[in-house]
Amino acid sequence: MELRQLRYFDALATDLSFTKAAKHLSVSQPPLSFQIAQLEEELGARLFDRTSRSVALTQAGKALRSEERR
């Protein structure tokens, strides 16, 4: 787990939009998606439920967000 991945996770968890999170991070959307996918693979859990129109935190994502905030 890298600090960059946690920053990307935090931005996405805050914005709940890949487009908005990428804009706030000043990166394009593909690297953001890639880093989130790597983080999920490393942790062995999906952190976000994604549909074509929305992004929502899963229970695992909520737990990571809670830990991250501490």
Secondary structure, DSSP 8 states (H G I E B T S, - for coil): --HHHHHHHHHHHHH--HHHHHHHHTS-HHHHHHHHHHHHHHHTS--EEE-SS-EEE-HHHHHHHHHHH-
